[in-house]
Amino acid sequence: MISLRYSIKDLEARTALKEVAERMSRPEQALKECGLVLLRSVAKNFKAGGRPVRWKKSKRAKREHGQTLVDTARLKKSITMQVSGKKLIVGTNVKYAAMHHFGGKINKNVTVKKFWRYMDKAFGKRIPARKVLVRSHQRHMKFEVPERPFLMVQDEDWRVFRRIIGDYVTG
């Protein structure tokens, strides 16, 4: 077995190394800065409609001339960051987030709650406008959700992370 011993006699160098070790044992500030960079990057992903590859446009976005994954902006606004010790966690607690991020297939029966529908057409012909109560019912849903990764760390983010951590360590 090889053993290596060293001693640093220079007081200034020992003090500097001690400061670096102290900073590395408490990385919360650097992690918070990295987290803020990542939150901005995810916001840019939503604004651009996917980066570096644009997402496939959703039917709703095409129909309403809107933006994919941003109907009510609930998903976009739910992205949070948390620093816990030496860990940075960025994510969301929205149930449907994983389906949109990774994509997948839906093939199941769902219960549609009763709701009021505004009708001004029936069988393709105009009728006097009125509200109609649609009763609760079962509906079979079968479709595929394409992958639209929104929690992406871009190459430019990694460069910023390295700079933040380097600056933090060197003081």
For each residue, the residues with C-beta under 8 A, 3 or more apart:
1:
2:
3:
4:
5:
6:
7:
8: 13 14 17
9:
10: 13 14
11: 14 15
12: 15 16
13: 8 10 16 17
14: 8 10 11 17 18
15: 11 12 18 19
16: 12 13 19 20
17: 8 13 14 20 21
18: 14 15 21 22
19: 15 16 22 23 171
20: 16 17 23 24 169 170 171
21: 17 18 24 25
22: 18 19 25 26
23: 19 20 26 27 168 169 171
24: 20 21 27 169
25: 21 22
26: 22 23 29
27: 23 24 30 31 86 165 168
28: 31 32 83 85
29: 26 32 33 168
30: 27 33 34 164 165 168 169
31: 27 28 34 35 83 86 87 88
32: 28 29 35 36 81 83 88
33: 29 30 36 37 164 168
34: 30 31 37 38 88 160 161 164 165
35: 31 32 38 39 81 82 83 88 90
36: 32 33 39 40 81
37: 33 34 40 41 157 160 161 164
38: 34 35 41 42 81 88 90 153 157
39: 35 36 42 43 79 81 90
40: 36 37 43 44
41: 37 38 44 45 152 153 154 156 157
42: 38 39 45 46 79 90 150 151 152
43: 39 40 46 47 76 79
44: 40 41 47 48 51
45: 41 42 48 50 51 150 151 152
46: 42 43 49 67 69 70 76 150
47: 43 44
48: 44 45 51 54
49: 46 54 55 57 67 68
50: 45 53 54 55 68 148 149 150
51: 44 45 48 54 152 154
52: 154
53: 50
54: 48 49 50 51
55: 49 50 68 69 146 148
56: 68 146 148
57: 49 61 62 68
58: 61 62 68 69
59: 62 63
60: 63 64 66 71
61: 57 58 64 65 66 67 68
62: 57 58 59 65
63: 59 60
64: 60 61
65: 61 62
66: 60 61 70 71
67: 46 49 61 70
68: 49 50 55 56 57 58 61 148
69: 46 55 58 75 76 100 148 150
70: 46 66 67 73 75 76
71: 60 66
72:
73: 70 76 77
74: 77 78 94
75: 69 70 78 79 92 94 96 97 100 150
76: 43 46 69 70 73 79
77: 73 74
78: 74 75 92 93 94 97
79: 39 42 43 75 76 90 91 92 151
80: 90 91 92 93
81: 32 35 36 38 39 88 89 90
82: 35 88 89 90
83: 28 31 32 35 87 88 89
84: 87 89
85: 28
86: 27 31
87: 31 83 84
88: 31 32 34 35 38 81 82 83
89: 81 82 83 84
90: 35 38 39 42 79 80 81 82 151
91: 79 80 97 151
92: 75 78 79 80 97 151
93: 78 80 97
94: 74 75 78 97
95:
96: 75 99 100
97: 75 78 91 92 93 94 100 101
98: 101 102
99: 96 102 103 104 106 145
100: 69 75 96 97 103 145 148 150
101: 97 98 147 148 149 150 151
102: 98 99 147 149
103: 99 100 144 145 146 147 148
104: 99 144 145
105: 143 144 145
106: 99 141 142 143 144 145
107: 141 142
108: 140 141
109: 138 139 140 141
110: 138 139 140 141
111: 136 137 138 139
112: 115 134 136 137 138 139
113: 136
114: 133 134 135 136
115: 112 133 134
116: 131 132 133 134
117: 131 132 133 134
118: 129 130 131 132
119: 122 127 129 130 131 132
120: 126 127 128 129
121: 124 125 126 127
122: 119 125 127
123:
124: 121
125: 121 122
126: 120 121
127: 119 120 121 122 130
128: 120
129: 118 119 120
130: 118 119 127
131: 116 117 118 119
132: 116 117 118 119
133: 114 115 116 117
134: 112 114 115 116 117 137
135: 114
136: 111 112 113 114
137: 111 112 134
138: 109 110 111 112
139: 109 110 111 112
140: 108 109 110
141: 106 107 108 109 110
142: 106 107
143: 105 106
144: 103 104 105 106
145: 99 100 103 104 105 106
146: 55 56 103
147: 101 102 103
148: 50 55 56 68 69 100 101 103
149: 50 101 102 152
150: 42 45 46 50 69 75 100 101
151: 42 45 79 90 91 92 101
152: 41 42 45 51 149
153: 38 41 157 158
154: 41 51 52 157 158
155: 158 159
156: 41 159 160
157: 37 38 41 153 154 160 161
158: 153 154 155 161 162
159: 155 156 162 163
160: 34 37 156 157 163 164
161: 34 37 157 158 164 165
162: 158 159 165 166
163: 159 160 166 167
164: 30 33 34 37 160 161 167 168
165: 27 30 34 161 162 168 169
166: 162 163 169 170
167: 163 164 170
168: 23 27 29 30 33 164 165 171
169: 20 23 24 30 165 166
170: 20 166 167
171: 19 20 23 168
